Amino acid sequence: MRLRTGSCLCGAVAYRVEGEPLRVGLCHCADCRKSSGSAFVFFALWPRSAFSHSGEVSTFAGRSFCPACGGRLFCLQEQAVEIRLGSLDNPPTDLEPNHEVWVKRRESWLHPLPDARQYTEDTD
């Protein structure tokens, strides 16, 4: 079974996730843009049972981050966890987005991913 690890910028919070993600995507919503400081967020969703973490996290609006360095890491849901893929220890070169959400807010200079399902807002 595939094991991926990740951490915040200062290393105070670490996590691991087992197996392959349920889906991989880009989100262009206003909240993701604001919280990331970028034009979109690159994320993947795993079952909650495949995830564990160590270290203290702070959470705002469902988004967990390191209270020391502010590094955004994951969003814990009841049945799933959404990992910010930029926080993985190794680049996620094998994970290609298969859907884009909130494309109505995608920057005009960003082109749709050709093999990804497109959602005007959230997924159905």
Buried (B, 14 or more C-beta within 10 A) or exposed (E): EEEBEBBBBEEBBBBBBBBBBEBBBBBBBEEBBEBBEEBBBBBBBBBEEBBEBEBEBEEEEEBBBBBBEEBBBBBBEEEBBBBBBBBBEEEBEEBEBBBBBBBEBBEEEEEEBEEBBEBEEEEE
